[in-house]
Amino acid sequence: MRDLFVDGDVLLASIPPEKTLELVKAMKRYKLDFDDAYQYIAARLNGLTLVTFDKDLKRKPLGGQTPAQIIASLK
């Protein structure tokens, strides 16, 4: 963990306690399990793009992209 979060460039995106209701709403609205809804809300609140292979998170309007899509957009 140290090489990723302390010495590396990996950041931890979290959801503040007052935003947990949004997580529950996303679970119901988009039929997501807890971890997918958490990633979606954390990304949305932090202005991030979801990069995933998970088919649930690639659905519209969630907007997840595969690593290949991200790489292609950088070219």
Order of alpha helices (4+ residues) and beta strands (2+ residues): alpha-alpha-alpha
